[in-house]
Amino acid sequence: MDISINLIIGVLAIVYGLYSFYQRKVAPENIAKLQTMIERNGEKMGHSIHLFGYTILPIVAGLLLLFAHFRG
């Protein structure tokens, strides 16, 4: 089995999304971009934007890249 760029980037994207989720749960006050989003958009919308952009989107993109790798 060859290691493709899709596999590498897919795994890295999933790891990044999971790490971002872990950081949000453990110490959200240490995430500078989250604090900036909260200041600009309010508490609820800032959290929602950050959750989507830095957790959900990388995980979904990573899963799609893994699917593309294993599909052929």
C-alpha positions as CSV (number, residue, x, y, z in Angstrom):
1,M,0.0,0.0,0.0
2,D,1.4,3.4,-1.0
3,I,1.4,6.3,1.3
4,S,-0.3,9.1,-0.6
5,I,-0.5,12.8,0.2
6,N,-4.2,12.3,0.9
7,L,-3.4,9.9,3.7
8,I,-0.8,12.2,5.3
9,I,-2.9,15.3,5.1
10,G,-6.1,13.5,6.2
11,V,-4.5,12.0,9.3
12,L,-2.9,15.4,10.2
13,A,-6.3,17.2,9.7
14,I,-8.1,14.8,12.0
15,V,-5.4,15.0,14.6
16,Y,-5.5,18.8,14.4
17,G,-9.3,18.8,14.8
18,L,-9.2,16.5,17.8
19,Y,-6.4,18.5,19.4
20,S,-8.4,21.7,18.9
21,F,-11.4,20.0,20.5
22,Y,-9.2,18.9,23.5
23,Q,-7.8,22.5,23.9
24,R,-11.4,23.9,23.9
25,K,-12.4,21.6,26.7
26,V,-9.2,21.9,28.8
27,A,-8.2,25.5,28.6
28,P,-10.3,27.6,26.2
29,E,-8.9,30.8,27.8
30,N,-5.5,30.1,26.3
31,I,-6.7,30.1,22.7
32,A,-6.0,33.5,21.3
33,K,-8.1,33.1,18.2
34,L,-11.1,31.9,20.2
35,Q,-10.9,35.0,22.5
36,T,-10.7,37.3,19.4
37,M,-13.8,35.6,17.9
38,I,-15.7,36.0,21.2
39,E,-14.8,39.7,21.3
40,R,-15.9,40.3,17.8
41,N,-19.0,38.1,17.5
42,G,-20.2,37.6,21.1
43,E,-19.9,34.6,23.4
44,K,-22.2,32.1,21.6
45,M,-21.4,32.9,18.0
46,G,-17.6,33.1,18.7
47,H,-17.6,29.6,20.2
48,S,-19.8,28.3,17.3
49,I,-17.5,29.8,14.6
50,H,-14.4,28.4,16.3
51,L,-15.9,25.0,16.8
52,F,-16.9,24.7,13.2
53,G,-13.7,26.2,11.7
54,Y,-11.1,24.6,13.9
55,T,-12.7,21.3,15.0
56,I,-15.5,20.1,12.8
57,L,-14.2,21.2,9.4
58,P,-10.7,19.7,9.8
59,I,-12.1,16.4,11.0
60,V,-14.6,16.2,8.1
61,A,-12.0,17.2,5.6
62,G,-9.6,14.6,7.0
63,L,-12.2,11.9,6.8
64,L,-12.9,12.8,3.1
65,L,-9.2,12.7,2.3
66,L,-8.9,9.3,4.0
67,F,-11.9,8.1,2.0
68,A,-10.2,9.4,-1.2
69,H,-7.0,7.6,-0.3
70,F,-8.6,4.2,0.4
71,R,-11.0,4.4,-2.5
72,G,-8.2,4.4,-4.9
